[in-house]
């Protein structure tokens, strides 16, 4: 696969597995098979993630690759701006304070309500002790999934997830049909292309304003736009980046690879006239995923299997 165009996980940013309805469960625990890393208060945990074939897709676990997402509070009040604070730690209590800069930020935080509404992409600030903080306003009651996308210095790019609970009357929204066009602040964004399970596929977003093509999109975090895809079954997280150089338009192209059939919510952040806006879409896959390979029935001694090279979040 051409790594120059391959999907990168922004925070697991964007390999995924699929199912049927929006999940309502809480954060999943760490995957098995990984050895706890040595404690560190500054750098990255050095233990690589398990390469077992059944490891979780990005964003479904609160702990992975030797890192743990530790929120200071997991409740909020609807409609009130409140700080969301957390640390990235190691299982034995250490706190990581050194992170690589990726797409102009050391950490990207994405959140969405578990019915697929209320998307936000924000960038917390980190204190000297490793505590990240960002003001959040959650508009309505429900359970919100939060994704922290980061790469510790000399560490593994990782996306971790947890939930924030907002009390009150919950009225879920339905996203069970494809929607390819979205209008925001006078801009209309169209999504063309198909998602094909188990294969690379190109999707193209086209931005117009008042019916005219926008040909001067401004770079946002070093790119024409940023696309996040969430699997509707369980909110597994995928983040992709455009193929085009910054400062163009009206088209922004992405290469997306999803491994399974299902329905996805997709969110495009783009910047024009000094303001970042978000367009949202719903898209189901076409075709079927390739059948898993059948083990050889040869009676000869089996060859040693190759190391499992899960791309995880890398591109």
N, C-alpha and C positions, 0 to 999 in steps of 0.2 A: 504494500500500500504506500502511496506517495506521501511521505510525512509532511511535505510542504502544504498539502491540502487536506490532510487528515483532521478529523474532529479532535479538538483538545478539550479535556474536561476542565472547566473553569474552577471547578471544584469537584471532581470526579470526572470533570468537565469534558462533555456531554457524552460511555458504554452502558447499554441499558437492557433489561429483560422485561417482559410484559404480561399483563393479566386482564381482568375485566372491569371492575368498578373502582371509583376513587377510594383509596384506603383511608381508614379512620384510626389505625393503630398508632401506638407511640413508637419512640425510637427503638431500633433493634440493637442488640448488644454487639460486641466485637466478634469478628469472624474467628473461627477456630484455626489452630495450627500456627499462630504467630507467637514468638517468644517475646516476653516483656523486655523492652529496651532498658539500657542503663539510664539512671536518672540524669537529667540535665536541666539547669536553670537558664541556659542561654541559647544553646544550639539545638539542632534537630535530634530526635531519636534516631538511632542508627540502624535499628532492626528493620529489614525489608519486610514487606507484607507477605502473607502466605500466598502461594501460587496454586492453591487447590482449585479445581475446576468449579467448585460450588461457592466461591467467594461472592459476597454481595456486590451488587452494582453500586456506583457512587451515591452518596447522600442518604443511604438507608440506615447507616450505623452511626452511633455516637462515638465509637472508637474504632480506629483502623490504622494500619501501618505504624503502630506504636504511639499514636496520638489520641488524645481524648478531648472532646468538646465539653467544657464545664461551664454551663450558664449559671450566673449568680441568682437569677430569678426566672421562672418559667410561667408566670401569669401576668396579665395586663388588663387594663380597663379599656373598653371600647371607646374610641373617639378621643382618648387622651394621649398626648405626647409624653412618653416615658422612656428613660434610658434602658437599653438592653445591653447588659454587660456579660462578658464571658472571658475565659482563658482557654488556651490550647495547652494541654498538659500531657504528661506521661503517666502511665498507670500507677507508678510508685510515688506520685505526688509532685514531680517537678513541673515547672512552668517554662514554656518556650518563649523566648523574647526576641529571637533573630529570625527574620523571614526574608526570602527573596522577593524582589519587586517583579511582579508579572502584570503586564498591561497597565503599567503606571501605578499600581497599588500593591501593598504587601498582603492584603486580604480583601476578598470580595464576599459580601454577605447578600444572599438572595433569600427572599421569603415569599410564601404563597399560602393562602388558606387551603385546607385539604380538599375542598371542592374544586380547586383550580382557579379561584378568583383572588383578587387583591395582591397581585404580583408587585414586588419591590426589589430593586437592586441598589444597595447602598454600600458605603465604605467606612467602616468604623475607624476610630483612632486608637492607638495603643499607648498606654501609660508605661513608664519605665519598668514596672513590676510585671508586665505582660498582660495586664487587664485591658481588653478591648471594650470600647463603649461607642454606642451610636443611638441617637434619639429615634424612636419609632412611634408612629401612630397607626394603630390597627383599627380600621374603621367599623368593624362589625364583630359580633360574637362568633365564636368558632374555634377550631384548632388550627394553628398556623405552623407550617413546617419551615424551619430555618436551616439554610445551608451555608456553612463556612467553607470557602474555597481558598486554599493557601498552599504555599510550599516553604517549609522551614529551610533555613540556610543549610546546605549540604544534605538536605533530606528529600523525602518523597512527596510529590504533588498529591494532595489529598482533598477530598470533599467529605465533611462530616455533617450530620444532621441532628436536630433536636426539635421539640415542639414547644410552642407558646400557647397557653390556654387563655381564651377570653370569654368570660362568663356572659350569659344573656340568652335571649331567644335566638336560636340558630335557624336560618332559612337558607339551605344549600342551593347553589345554582347548578344548572345542568349544562353539560357540554358534550352532548352525545351525537352531534352531527358536525360535519366538516364546515368550518368557516374560514375562508381564504382572504377576506377583505376586512380592513379595520380602519375607522376614521377617528382621528384625534386632533383637536385644535386646527381644523381646516385641512389637515394632511390626510390623504388616503394611501394606505399601504396594501399592496396586493402580494400574495404569496403564491408562486407557481412551482410546480414540481411535485414529485411523489416521494414518500418514504418507503423504502424497500427493505424488509427484514433480511438481515444477513448480507447486505451488500451496500456499497457506497452509492449515494444518490445526491444529485445536485438540486438544491432548491434556490429560487431567486425571489428576492423581495424587491418591489418597485415602488418608489416613493413619489407621489405627486402632491401638489398643493393648488387648490382651486382649479383642478383639471390640468395643470401644467407640470411637466416633469421637473423634479428638483435635481439640478445638475451640480450643485455646490454643497453637498453634504459635508459637514465639518467633522474632523476626526474626534472620536470619543474614545478615550483610553487607548489611543493609538490605532484605531481602526474605523472603518466606515460605519460599522454597526456591530452589535453583539447579539447573538441568538442563544437563548436558553430553551431547552426542551425538557419537559417533565412527562414521564410515563403515567398515564391516568390510573393504572392499577395500583401503584404504590408510591408515586412521586419520586421514583428513581430519577437522578439528575444528569443532564447532559448539557454541556456548554460548547458551542462551536464558534468559530471566527471566520470572517469573510475572506474570500480569495483575492479581492481587489485591493489596490493601494488606497490609502486614505485620501479624502478630498475629491470624491467623484460623485456618481449618481447618474440617473435615478435608480439604477439597479445595484443591488448588493447580493453577491452570490456566496453560497455556503455549500460545503460538502458535508453531508450527514450520513452516518452509518449507524443503524439500529439493528440489533441482533434478532429481534422477535416481532411478531405481529402485535397489533394493538392500536390504541388511540393515544395521541400526545397533545399536550398543550405547548404552544411555542410562543415565545415572547421576544420581540425585537426592540432593542434600545438603539435609537439613532439621534443624531444631533444636527440641528439646523437653526440658524439665526440665534446662536448662543444658548439654546435650551435643549435639554434631552427629553425625548418623548418615547413612549412605549406603545407598540402595536402588538396585539395578541391574536392568536389563531388557534384553531383546533383541526387536527389532521390525523386521519387513520392511515395505516399502512396498506400497500397494495401488494398482491402476490403472497407467496408463502416462504417461510424461512427454509433454507437448505436442510435436508435431513442429516442428522448426525452420522458421522462415519461409522461403519460397522467394523468391529474388531476382526482381525485376521483369524481364520480358522486353521491356519497352517499348524502342523504338528511339530515343526521345528521350534527350537528355543526362541522365545520372543526377544526381539531387540530391545535395548534400553530405550524407553520413550524419551523424546527430546524435552528439554526444559519448557515448561508452560510460559509463554511470553505474552501475558496479558498486558495490553497497553495501558490499562487503568486510565490515568488522566492525561497521559502524554500524547503528543502528536508527532 
